[in-house]
Amino acid sequence: MAVLTEEQLKSNKTLLKKPELLAPAGNLEKLKVAVHYGADAVFLGGQEFGLRSNADNFTIEEIREGVEFANQYNAKIYVTTNIFAHNENFDGLDEYLLQLQNAGVTGIIVADPFIIEACKRVAPQLEIHLSTQQSLSNYKAVEYWKSEGLERVVLARETSAEEMQQIKDKVDIEIEAFIHGAMCIAYSGRCTLSNHMTARDSNRGGCCQSCRWDYDLLSIEDDDSLDFVYGEEATPFAMSPKDLKLIESIPKMMDIGIDSLKIEGRMKSIHYIATVVRVYRKVIDEYYNDPDNFKIDPEWLIELDKCANRDTAPAFFEGVPSVDEQMFGDGQKRKNSHDFCGLVIDYNEETEMATIQQRNHFKPGEVIEFFGPEIDNFAVTVEAIYDEEGESLDAARHPLQIVQIPMKQKVYPHNMMRKEL
């Protein structure tokens, strides 16, 4: 089945469904930021059975607190239990799943069939979502997992728009797809570079991202000697693809009927999460509210660039990507254009003073941009900085330091400040 024509898509506008915006959370602070900036749901990892061992990850008590916070915003919490398990990994699984259910978690994201069986048996109130680790990219495989009683499948990042539409048309199951974040050079769940190079199991939470290391590309000659491929020196080479960015394809994904649009990045900063969630929230809402007159605002693209530290591309969404979507040499060294400086704690309208938790160095005389879900972006020149005792400072230089700055524009808790690099 071909992708719908523009005329067919327009006729479907009245049936348009607003998809869930699903954001990552590597810790409790990131969870709260994601929800505050507009995420409908958050996915996170507990301290067992997940694939991000280097994230802070959540204790059961933190998961419970996260659920209570999310409930205030009618947001959902999904917990990753998506390792490919070995025999020793099953100890404590039943107890853990029951704890998640009792904590009020909406569902779990799973790759291993035994964990699916255990969840049905021990914690039947939890929704079961199949992880992208299973690399689903065809409707027959999706049909199989639906027959196993799953509520949702997370498609492989390699799935095209045409394939997404075929799956959605043929199988009555919720579909989740990635829209922004890192891409794996292999199919997710199929790479063992990390295992071989560092003895860290990428499919049990230990991926060291070997594909993103810098390599020298040389050729092996017939006599087993090494020779340069281009010119007179080794060619810098990395196996990593560019990061995924599908902001301009959100309307098409909504027309197809994708149920959940997923942002990758549990290891990312709160600045990254706030920026990306806020932009995609605007895209989804504006297209849903007025699809016929929708246009991509160039400011949205500028916003995403402020937190991007790698080049981006649409990856496989429109088909097999070109060689230009692969990162070579210094291409992966790009830095984001702005530096996250601080988080707003409070604003006193009477004294016109903002209380800030410092996150990176800033000083009087610098131009600082504020942004948040309640405000339009605006910039101010820092006139002065005071510590908690009211003493003047020449800079906010200490991590997490609480400072105050005078400013006439009102800001709100969880608004953020950044400066151009």
N, C-alpha and C positions, 0 to 999 in steps of 0.2 A: 504493500500500500504506500502510495506516495504521500508526501507531506501536503496538507491542505493548501489550496490556492488562496490568494489574498481575498477573493470574493467569498470563498467558503468560510474563511476565518472571520470575516466581517459579519457573516450571517450568524456566527456562533457567539457574538459579543454578549447577547442577552443571557447566555448560559454561563458567562464567565464566573469562575470561582476564585476567591482570593486564597492563594496558597499560604501555608505556614512559612514563616521566616525562621529558620533554625540556625542558631549561633553556637560557637564553641565556648567552653568555660574551663580553663585549667585550674582555677581555684575559686573560692567563694566571692572574692572581690570581682573577678571577671564575670561570674554569673550575674551578679547584681548590676554591673554595668551593661551587660548584654540585654537584660530585660528592661532596664531603665531606658535604653536607647532604642527600643522597639522590637526586640526579638519576641516572637510568639512562643518559642520553645528554645531550650538549651540542652546540648548534650555534653556530658562530662564523664570522667573516669573515676571509679572508686580506687581503692588501694589494692584491689585484686582483679584479675581476669580481664584487664584492659591493655591497650596497645600504646600507651604513652607513659612509660615508666619514669621519664624525666620531667613530666608535668608534676605540679604540686600534688594533684589528685585529692580526692575527698574522703574523709572519714565518714562513717555512717552518721555521726552527729552533724557533720557539716552538710551532708546530703539532706538530712532532715531540716536543717535551717534553710538550705537553699530551696527546698520544696515549699516551706512556709512563706518565704519571700516571694517566690514565683506565684503562689496562689493569690497573693494580693493584686497581681496584675493579670490573673487568668492565664498565666503562662505554664507550659508543661516542662517536665524534666525527664530526659532519657539518659540512661546510664550505659556506657559501653562495657560489654562483657564479651569482647570480640576477638580474644586470642584463639589461635589454633592450639588446642590443649594437648599436652602430653599426659601420661598416666599420673604423674605426680601433681598435676594442676587441679585435680578434682577435690582435694581435701578442703572442706569448708564451703563447697559450692552451694549446697542446699541451704545451709544456714545464711549465707550471704544473700541469696535470692529472696529468702523470706524476710530478711532485714530490709531489703529494698522495697518490697511490697508494703511492709508495715510503715516505712518512712513516707509513703505516699507518692513514690515515683510512678510516672505514667507508663513507662515501658523500658525495655532493654534492647540494645543493639548487639546482635549475636552473629557469629560466624560458624561456630562448631555445632553440629547436629545434636551432640549429647547435651550441650547447655540448653538447647531448645527443648529437648525432652524433659530435662530437669526443671525448667521453668514451668512447663505445663503441669508437671506433677506437684511441685512444691509451692509455686507462686502464680496460680492461674489468673489472678487479677491484673498481672503485668501484661501489657502489650508486648509482642515479640516482633522486632524489626530486623530483617536480614541485613547484615553489614555489607558494605562495598567490598570487603575482603573476599566475598564469594564471586566477585567479578561478573555479575549478571548483566548481560547485554542482549538477551533475546527473550521473546515472549514465552517460548516453550519452557525455559528454565524458571521463569516467573510463575507460570502455571503450576509447575511442580511445587514450588514453595508455598503457593496459595493453598494447594491441596494438603499441605502439612499444617495448615491452620495459622499461618503468619498474617499479621495485619498490614505489614508494610515491607517493601524491599527498597534497599538503597542501591541504585544502579551504579554500574562501573563508570568511572570517569571517562572511559573510552566510548561510551554510548552516544550515538549521534541523535540529532533532532528527529530524523526520520524513524530511527529505531525506537526512540521514546514514544513517538506517536503510535506506532504499531503495537507496542506493549500496552499502552494505555487503552487503545481501542479494543484489544483482544482479551485483556485480563482485568477483572474487577477487583483491583487491589490498590492500596495506596502506594504511590510512587514518590520516592525521595531522590533528588539529584543535586549534585554539587554545582554551585554557581561561582565560587570564588575561593582561591587559596592554592596551596601547593599541589603539584602533579607528581605522581610517581613515574619514574622512567619505565618501570615494569607495570604489569597489572598488579593492583593492590592485592596483597596476599600471595603473590607469586615470586617475590624477590628474596634472594638469600645472599646478596652482596655483603650485607652487614654481618651475617653469620660467618662468612668465610674470612672477611678482612679484620674483624674485631672480636669474633666469637660472641657477638650479641645477637640474639634471635629477633629478627625484625617482626616475626609473627607472634611473638610473645612479649611485645612491648619494648624491645631493645634497639630498634633501628637507629643507626648512627648516621644515616643519610650519606652513605659512601658515594652515591651517585653525584653528590654536590661537591665533592672534593675536586681540587685542580689536578689534572693529569697532563703529562707530556705525551703527545701522539707521535709515535714513530712506526716505521714499517719493518717487519722482519724479512730480510733478504734470503735468497736461496742458500747462501752460505751461513745462515743463522746470525749474521751481523745485523745491527740496527742501523737504519738510515732515516734521514729526515723525510717527511712526507711533502712538505712545502719549503722551499728556500733552503737556507743554510743553518737552521736551528729548529729545535723541537717546537711543534705546534701546540699551544695551550688548548686543552680540551676538557670538557665536562660532560657527563652523561645526562645531566639534569635538563628537563624541559622547562620552558617558561611557566610561570604561575598562571593559573586559570582566572579569567575575568569575563563574566558573561552578562555584564550590566545591560548591554545593548540587545541581548537576546531574551531578557526577562519577559517582554510581551509575547514572544513566540512560545516560551515555556508555559506561560499562563494560558494561552490559547490551546495548547496541547492538553492542558489539564493536570500538569505536575502538581502533586499535593503538598510537597515540602521542598523548599529551596534552601540548600545547605551551604553555610560558610565554613570553610576549614580553618583550623588554627588554634587549638587549645594551648599551644606554647606561645602564642602571640601576646603582645602587651594589651593593657586596657585601652590605650590610645588607638591601636589598630582595631580592636573589637568595636569600640564606640564609633569610629569613623566609618567602618565598612557597614555595620548594622544600620547606622543612621541613613546612609546613602541608599542602601537597598530597600529600607523601609519606605523612603520617599518614592522610589521607582515603582514598587508594588502598589502602593496606595494611589498614586497619581494615575497609573494605567488602569487600575480597577475602577476608579471614580469617573474617568473620562477617556475610554480607550480610543475613540475616534479622533480626538485632538491631542493625543499623547505625543510628546517629543522628548528625546533625551536632552536634559539640561547639561550644557558643557561644564557647568560648575560641579556637577556630580563626578565627572571624570577627573577634574582637578582635585577634588576632595580625595578620591581614591589614591591619586598619585602622592598625596601628602604622607601616606603611611606605607607606600609600596617600597620594598627594598630589593625587588627583583622585577625584571620585565614581565609583561603579561601577554596572554593570547587567549583566543577562544577554544584552543585545544581541539578536541574531536567533535565538537557540537555540530559543525557544518560538514563533517566528513573527516577523512584522513588529513592530519595537519601537514603543512609544508615544512621543509627543512628550516625555514626562518623561525619556526616556533621552538627550535632546539637552542639551548644556551651553550655558547662556545666561549672558552677563554675568559677574557675580562668582561664579557657581557653580563655575567652574573654578579659583578661587583657593584652594581647600582645601589645607591643609598636613597632612602626616603628624603623628600625635600624639606621636611619640617621635624623639629625636635620637640617631643612632649615635655612640657615644663612643669605642669602642676594640675592638681585636682581641686576644684572649688569645694570647700567645706560649708561655707555660709556667706551670706551677704547682709550687712546691716544698712538698711535704707536711710536711717537717721544720720549715721556717721559717714555713709557712702564709703564703707571699707569692706573689701572682700577678704575673707579668710581662706588661705590656700595651703594645701599640703604639697610641698615641693617634691618634684620627681626628677628634674634635671636643672642644671645651673641657669639662672637668669639674673639680670641686674637692672638697676635704674637706667633709663635711656634706651632700652631695647624695646622694639615693637613686638607686642604679644597679641596673638589671635585667640579669641575665645569662641567656643562652639558648644552646642548641646541641643537636646531635643526641644527645649523650650524657647530657644533663641535663634536668630539668624546670626551667621558668623559676623564678628566685628573685631577690629584691631584697635588697640590702645598703646600708647607709649607709657611705659612704667615710670611714674613720677618719683616714687619712693617705695622702700620696703621696710617693714618694721617686724621685729620679733614679737613673741607673745607678751613680753613685758613693755612693749611700746618703744623699745630702743631702735634707732635707725641702723640699717644694715647697708653695706656697700654691695651686697649680692646675697641671693638665696643659694647657698652653696652646699648645704648639708642634706643628704637624702632623707625624705619624709619630714623635713623640718616644717613646722607650722609657722607661717608668716602672714602678714596683712599688707595689702596694697590699696591705696586710695583710688577709686574710680567711680565715675558718675553712672555708667551703664549698669543696670541691674543684672546680676548673674544668679544662678541657682545651684544648689548642691548637685554634685556629679557633673556639672559643666567642666570642660577641660580647657587648658591653655597650652599653646605651642608657639614656637618661633621658627621663622624661616632660616634654614641653614645657609 
